[in-house]
Structure formats: structure tokens, C-alpha cells
Amino acid sequence: MNKNKWINKYRRELFFSTYLLVAPFFIYLHLLFDDESVTTTIFGFKYHHAPSSTQYVIWLLINELTAFTFLILMFFSIDQKWKYVLFIPLSIYVLDLAGLSGLYIDVDSRVLFLQIAIISAFATTLIKLDQCIYKRKRTRSLIFKLNTLIHMYFNNSHIKRIVPRYKGKIQNKEFANISDINKLYHRKLYIKDLIDRYAFGDYFIKPIKGNWIKAFWIILILCSSSLRIAYGYIPKGIPAIEIGLLTIDANGFLDASMFIRFISLKIMILVPLVIWYLNANFWWRYALLSPIILYMYQFWESFQDINSLDAYGNIKVFPLVFLSVLLVLALSRVVRQQSQTLDTYEEISMEIDRLIKKLGKERSGVGDYRNRYQQILDKLVHGKSEEAQLAELTRLQQELRGKII
């Protein structure tokens, strides 16, 4: 059994939360590239992507990659069947990334066949990985109320002081004797009280349950993906598009199709992220606030009269993002301590089991003493060397007392 199961799980979740906090800022890397160049050099290979500029291609690539990794994390962190609807936006990102990589060049007549092959391979890999992760890695998560976490942050001195001391004593084999079972048991009860006092309670926002809400999630994800699919059928160069009573104009973009392309990129990832946040029950859900806040602001910004998007103007919303970062950092400290508490509890339980097994082995010979006792009595009854048999009986008594006490 892994003695550091909970702390290892905490480290994985800390990595995921750090990525969710930091990844939205990758988009600003496109500002480092030339807005006039139509050629990108990567590892000595030149890619010509006229008429799109290098800055635009890098912006699009970062958008697609970041959103794709977010959805992959979402897919593997959810254990409900409705998550398979995420395969639709994930497939869109896979095909877009394949196009950006130049995979479709010189295969014009076989593009559809190639896309079907890519999607089939991706679907097979995704399902196999999900089965593997579900069996091996998906275990019980640390669940807390937000107000409980805050309380623990300011009132956890006893945990920081006592739990490491217990853990150190176990690792140093200070409880190696059978007589230490009682001490270990009292320590186990104390740590169990700490765990029950804080951990595995309800969460701050409970996931909404019911088949109707699952159907609603599915519809929302399908609608957010359909806007991206519709972009491919919108004619280029048209300043406005009329859909019934709705008119969509360019809003400062080159044409209406470019505007739809931009907002579809934001909506297709923003909707799943909000659903993920509302449906999640792990402590690092608050890391999702970072991308949600940034994507919401960038979506709102696309309707404003400004010259550049996903650029320096986003600094206005950074204070809110940094608040979410500070919240996750503070919570991670508490969760780390609670993970250590859980590991210590399980170590004490294993040590108690070990000592009980040791006691069982040492007492397993009691039956032999019963046979020896009966033999001594038989010899005494028949009057055979009474003094020797009485001495043997005394030794047997002392030996047996040493085993039991």
C-alpha cells in the first residue's frame, strides 16, 4: 500500500490547478511575434501561411491548444457518461490543429477520408485512456466546504504541530512493540477526529444533480460547438449576416465570418468551463475561475470599439484573476496539511495491523503449551519424576505469561 497516497494525489491536483491558473496567460505570447510576416520558422523549418500573419497563426494555435488541453482535463476528471458529448468540441480542435500543422496540404481529394481516420484514432485513444485512468488513478477526492477551508487556514496550528510528530515517530519505529498498540490506537482516534471535523463534508457549491441538468449540459455544449461548425459555411467578405430577426455584423473585424470565428473560439471553451465549475466537487475547482474570468472578459471585449483583442487591454481584469490565484494558493496549503493527516492516519492503521499480526503470530503457539501442560499432568498422575515435572510446569507458566503480557 502506498504510504503517501493522499499527498501524491494532492501533488497531481496541485499541478492541474497550477496549469489552469497559468495557461490562459499563454495567449499573450502571440504579441511577441511579427504582425507583418507571413512566414514562421520553427526548428529550422519554414512555414508559409499567407495571407495570415505570423502573429495571427500563433494566436490561433495557442487558443486551440489551450482550449483542447482544458477539455481533455475536464473529460478525464468527470466520471459521468454525459461527458462523452465533449468528444464533439474535442474533435473540432483536433481537426483544426491538424489543419494548422499543414497535414491537409497535397491531400485535397482525400481530406474527408483523412479527417475520418484522425477522428477515429482520436476517439479510440480517448476511450482507452479514460478506461485506464478510471481504473488506476481516479480515486476519492478531498472535498471541503469553502468556509471550512478558510477556518482551517487560520486554525490549523495543532495539525501542523501534532501530525508530523506522529508521522516521524512511526517512521522512526518508536512504536515497534506489541505493548504500543494502545498508544497507536489513541493517536489513530485523535487523527480520525481531525479528519471527521474538517474533511469530506459538503462543498461550497453542490453539483446540480438530475437527468434534466445533464441534458441541459449536453444541449449547451452542442450549441456552443455548432457556432464553430457554422463558421465554415459562412461566406467570406460579407459585412453582416441576417439570421431571421438577428443581424450579425463585423463589429470591427474584416468581415462577419471573422467576428463569428473569434466569438466561437471563446464560447466553445467558455461554456464547458462554466459547466465544469458547476459540476466539479474537488478543491481545485476554484482554479477554473482564472480561465473563466479571462475568457468572459475577452468575449465581452469583442463587442467593444477597440483596436486589438487578447492584448494589453486585458490587464483591467487581471486583479480578479490574481484573486483567484491567491485563493487557490491559500487553499492548497490547507489541503496539503489535510493530505498529510490522511496519510498519517493510514500509516497508523497499517502499523496497528502489523503489530496485531505480530501478536497473533506470537500467540499462535499457545496451543502447543496446552499440549505440553497436558503431558506434564499425565506424568504427574502416573507419579513419574514429580519434582522434575513440577519444575517443568513452573517454567511453562512463566513462558506462557511472557507471551500473553
C-alpha positions in Angstrom: 0.0 0.0 0.0 1.3 3.5 -0.9 2.1 5.3 2.3 1.9 8.7 0.5 -1.3 8.1 -1.5 -3.0 11.3 -0.4 0.0 13.6 -0.7 0.7 12.2 -4.2 -2.9 12.8 -5.2 -2.6 16.4 -3.8 0.6 16.9 -5.9 -1.2 15.8 -9.1 -4.2 18.1 -8.3 -1.8 21.0 -7.5 -0.2 20.5 -10.9 -3.7 20.6 -12.6 -4.7 23.7 -10.7 -1.5 25.5 -11.5 -1.9 24.7 -15.2 -5.5 26.0 -15.1 -4.3 29.2 -13.4 -1.4 29.9 -15.8 -2.5 28.5 -19.2 -4.9 31.4 -20.0 -1.9 33.8 -20.0 -0.2 31.8 -22.8 -2.4 33.7 -25.3 -0.4 36.9 -24.8 2.7 35.2 -26.2 1.4 35.9 -29.7 2.2 39.6 -29.1 5.9 38.7 -29.3 5.6 37.7 -33.0 5.6 39.9 -36.1 2.2 41.1 -37.3 3.6 41.7 -40.8 5.4 38.4 -41.5 3.7 35.5 -43.3 6.4 33.0 -42.6 7.2 31.2 -39.4 10.4 29.4 -38.7 10.3 26.5 -36.2 13.4 24.4 -35.5 14.9 25.4 -38.9 11.7 24.6 -40.9 9.9 27.5 -42.6 6.1 27.5 -42.7 4.4 29.9 -45.2 0.9 30.8 -44.1 0.0 33.7 -46.3 -2.3 35.7 -46.2 -2.4 35.1 -42.4 0.3 36.9 -40.4 2.6 35.0 -38.0 1.0 36.8 -35.1 -2.5 35.6 -36.1 -1.3 32.0 -36.7 0.4 31.8 -33.3 -2.7 33.4 -31.6 -4.9 30.8 -33.2 -2.6 27.9 -32.4 -2.3 29.0 -28.7 -6.1 29.4 -28.5 -6.8 26.0 -29.9 -4.1 24.1 -27.9 -5.1 25.8 -24.6 -8.8 25.0 -25.1 -8.0 21.5 -26.2 -6.0 20.7 -23.0 -8.7 22.3 -20.8 -11.3 20.0 -22.3 -9.0 17.0 -22.0 -8.6 17.7 -18.3 -12.4 18.2 -17.9 -13.1 14.9 -19.7 -10.8 12.8 -17.5 -11.9 14.5 -14.3 -15.6 13.7 -14.8 -17.0 10.2 -14.1 -20.4 10.7 -15.6 -21.5 9.4 -19.0 -22.7 12.8 -20.3 -19.0 13.9 -20.6 -18.8 12.0 -23.9 -20.5 14.9 -25.6 -17.2 16.7 -25.1 -15.9 14.5 -27.9 -17.6 16.9 -30.4 -15.6 20.1 -29.4 -12.5 18.0 -28.9 -12.8 16.6 -32.4 -13.2 20.1 -33.8 -10.0 21.2 -32.0 -8.1 18.1 -33.3 -9.1 18.8 -36.9 -8.2 22.5 -36.5 -4.8 21.6 -35.1 -4.3 19.1 -37.9 -5.1 21.9 -40.4 -2.7 24.4 -38.7 0.1 21.8 -38.8 -0.3 21.6 -42.6 -1.5 18.0 -42.5 -4.1 18.6 -45.2 -1.6 20.0 -47.7 -1.4 18.0 -51.0 -4.4 15.8 -50.0 -7.2 17.9 -51.3 -9.0 14.9 -52.8 -8.7 12.8 -49.6 -9.2 15.4 -46.9 -12.5 13.9 -45.7 -11.0 10.4 -45.6 -8.0 11.7 -43.6 -10.3 13.6 -41.2 -12.4 10.5 -40.5 -9.2 8.5 -39.9 -7.9 11.2 -37.5 -11.2 11.3 -35.6 -11.4 7.5 -35.4 -7.9 7.2 -34.0 -8.5 10.0 -31.5 -11.8 8.5 -30.3 -10.2 5.1 -29.8 -7.3 6.6 -27.9 -9.6 8.8 -25.7 -11.8 5.9 -24.7 -8.8 3.6 -23.9 -7.1 6.3 -21.8 -10.4 7.0 -20.0 -10.8 3.3 -19.1 -7.2 3.2 -17.9 -7.4 6.3 -15.8 -10.7 5.4 -14.4 -9.4 2.0 -13.1 -6.0 3.2 -11.8 -6.0 6.8 -11.0 -9.5 8.1 -10.3 -9.9 7.8 -6.5 -11.7 9.7 -3.8 -11.0 13.4 -3.9 -10.6 15.8 -1.0 -13.9 17.6 -0.6 -14.3 20.6 1.7 -16.7 23.5 2.3 -15.0 26.8 1.3 -15.7 28.2 4.8 -14.2 25.1 6.4 -11.1 25.6 4.3 -10.8 29.2 5.4 -11.4 28.2 9.1 -8.7 25.5 8.8 -6.3 28.1 7.2 -6.4 30.2 10.3 -6.9 27.5 12.9 -4.6 24.6 12.0 -1.6 25.0 14.3 -2.4 21.8 16.1 -2.4 19.9 12.8 0.9 21.4 11.8 2.4 20.5 15.2 1.0 17.1 16.1 0.5 15.2 12.8 4.2 15.5 11.6 5.3 14.4 15.1 3.2 11.3 14.9 4.4 10.5 11.4 8.0 10.9 12.5 7.6 8.5 15.4 6.1 5.9 13.1 8.9 6.2 10.6 11.5 6.0 13.3 9.9 2.8 14.6 9.2 4.2 18.0 6.0 2.0 18.1 7.7 -1.3 17.3 6.4 -3.4 20.3 3.1 -5.1 20.9 2.6 -3.0 24.0 2.5 0.1 21.8 -0.8 -0.9 20.2 -2.8 1.0 22.9 -0.7 4.2 22.3 -1.2 3.9 18.5 -4.9 3.4 18.8 -5.4 6.5 20.8 -3.4 8.5 18.3 -5.5 7.0 15.5 -8.7 8.1 17.2 -7.3 11.6 17.6 -6.4 12.0 14.0 -9.7 10.4 13.0 -11.4 13.2 14.9 -9.4 15.8 13.0 -10.4 14.2 9.7 -14.0 14.0 10.6 -14.0 17.6 11.8 -12.8 19.1 8.5 -12.7 16.7 5.6 -15.2 15.0 3.3 -18.0 17.4 4.0 -20.3 19.1 1.5 -18.8 21.5 -0.9 -19.4 25.2 -1.2 -21.5 24.9 -4.4 -23.0 21.5 -4.6 -23.1 20.0 -8.1 -26.6 20.1 -9.5 -27.9 16.5 -9.9 -30.7 15.0 -12.1 -31.1 13.8 -15.6 -32.6 17.2 -16.7 -29.4 19.1 -15.8 -27.3 16.5 -17.7 -29.5 17.0 -20.7 -29.1 20.8 -20.3 -25.3 20.5 -20.2 -25.3 18.4 -23.3 -27.5 20.9 -25.2 -25.3 23.8 -24.1 -22.1 22.1 -25.3 -23.7 21.1 -28.6 -24.9 24.7 -29.2 -21.5 26.2 -28.3 -19.9 23.8 -30.8 -22.4 24.4 -33.5 -21.4 28.0 -33.8 -17.9 27.0 -34.6 -19.2 24.5 -37.2 -21.4 27.1 -38.7 -18.4 29.4 -39.3 -17.2 27.0 -42.0 -20.4 27.7 -44.1 -20.4 31.5 -43.8 -19.2 33.3 -46.9 -16.1 35.4 -46.5 -16.1 39.2 -47.2 -19.7 39.8 -46.1 -20.0 42.8 -43.6 -23.2 41.4 -42.0 -25.3 38.3 -41.8 -29.0 38.1 -41.2 -30.4 35.1 -39.5 -34.2 35.6 -39.2 -34.6 38.7 -37.0 -31.0 38.5 -35.8 -28.3 40.6 -37.7 -24.7 39.8 -37.0 -22.3 42.5 -38.3 -18.5 42.5 -38.4 -18.1 44.5 -35.1 -14.8 46.0 -36.3 -13.4 42.7 -37.8 -12.6 42.3 -41.5 -16.0 40.7 -42.1 -18.8 38.9 -40.2 -17.2 35.5 -40.6 -14.1 36.6 -38.8 -16.2 38.0 -36.0 -18.1 34.7 -35.7 -14.8 32.8 -35.8 -13.5 34.9 -32.8 -16.5 34.6 -30.6 -17.0 30.9 -31.4 -13.5 30.2 -30.1 -14.4 31.9 -26.8 -17.8 30.4 -26.5 -16.8 26.8 -27.3 -14.4 26.7 -24.4 -16.2 29.2 -22.0 -19.4 27.1 -21.9 -17.7 23.8 -20.9 -15.5 25.6 -18.3 -18.6 27.0 -16.6 -20.3 23.6 -16.7 -17.1 22.0 -15.3 -17.0 24.5 -12.4 -20.7 24.0 -11.5 -20.4 20.2 -11.8 -17.0 19.8 -10.0 -16.6 18.6 -6.5 -12.8 18.9 -6.0 -11.0 21.6 -4.0 -9.0 22.9 -7.1 -12.3 23.8 -8.9 -11.5 27.4 -7.9 -8.6 27.4 -10.3 -11.2 27.3 -13.1 -12.1 30.9 -12.1 -8.9 32.1 -13.8 -9.7 31.0 -17.4 -13.4 31.7 -16.9 -12.8 35.3 -15.9 -10.4 35.9 -18.7 -12.5 34.2 -21.4 -15.6 36.1 -20.3 -13.7 39.4 -20.5 -12.3 38.6 -23.9 -15.7 37.6 -25.1 -17.2 40.9 -23.9 -14.2 42.8 -25.3 -15.0 41.5 -28.8 -18.2 43.7 -28.9 -16.3 46.8 -27.8 -14.8 49.5 -30.0 -11.1 48.7 -29.6 -8.3 48.1 -32.0 -6.7 44.9 -30.5 -8.1 41.9 -28.8 -6.5 39.4 -26.4 -3.8 42.0 -25.8 -2.8 44.7 -23.3 -6.4 45.8 -22.6 -6.9 42.6 -20.7 -4.8 43.9 -17.8 -8.0 45.5 -16.5 -9.3 42.2 -15.4 -6.0 40.8 -14.0 -6.8 41.8 -10.4 -9.8 39.4 -10.4 -7.7 36.7 -11.9 -4.9 37.2 -9.3 -7.5 37.0 -6.5 -8.5 33.5 -7.8 -4.8 32.6 -7.8 -4.3 33.7 -4.2 -7.4 31.8 -3.2 -6.1 28.6 -4.8 -2.7 29.1 -3.2 -4.2 29.5 0.2 -6.5 26.5 -0.1 -3.6 24.4 -1.4 -1.7 24.9 1.8 -4.7 23.6 3.9 -5.3 20.7 1.5 -1.6 19.7 1.7 -1.8 19.5 5.5 -5.0 17.5 5.4 -3.4 15.1 2.9 -0.6 14.6 5.2 -3.1 13.9 8.0 -4.8 11.3 5.9 -1.6 9.6 5.1 -0.6 9.6 8.7 -3.9 8.1 9.7 -3.4 5.3 7.2 0.2 4.7 8.3 -1.0 4.4 11.9 -3.7 2.0 10.8 -1.2 -0.1 8.9 1.2 -0.1 11.9 -1.6 -1.3 14.2 -2.4 -4.1 11.8 1.2 -5.1 11.7 1.5 -5.2 15.4 -1.7 -7.2 15.7 -0.4 -9.7 13.2 2.8 -9.9 15.1 0.8 -10.5 18.3 -1.2 -13.2 16.5 2.0 -15.0 15.4 3.5 -14.9 18.9 0.3 -16.2 20.5 -0.2 -18.8 17.9 2.0 -21.1 19.9 -0.4 -21.1 22.9 -2.0 -24.4 21.7 1.4 -26.1 22.0 1.7 -25.0 25.6 -1.7 -26.7 26.2 -0.4 -30.0 24.9 2.8 -29.7 27.0 0.6 -28.9 30.1 -1.5 -32.0 29.5 1.6 -34.2 29.1 3.1 -32.8 32.4 -0.2 -33.6 34.2 -0.3 -37.1 32.8 3.2 -37.8 34.1 2.3 -36.3 37.5 -0.8 -38.6 37.7 1.4 -41.6 36.9 3.9 -40.5 39.5 6.8 -40.0 37.1 9.6 -37.7 38.5 7.3 -35.3 40.3 9.9 -32.7 41.1 11.1 -32.5 37.5 7.5 -32.3 36.2 6.7 -29.5 38.8 9.8 -27.6 37.7 8.7 -28.0 34.1 5.2 -26.8 34.9 6.7 -23.7 36.6 8.8 -22.9 33.5 5.8 -23.4 31.3 3.8 -21.0 33.4 6.5 -18.3 33.2 6.9 -18.8 29.5 3.2 -18.5 28.8 2.9 -15.4 31.0 5.7 -13.8 28.9 3.8 -14.5 25.7 0.5 -13.1 26.8 1.6 -10.0 28.8 
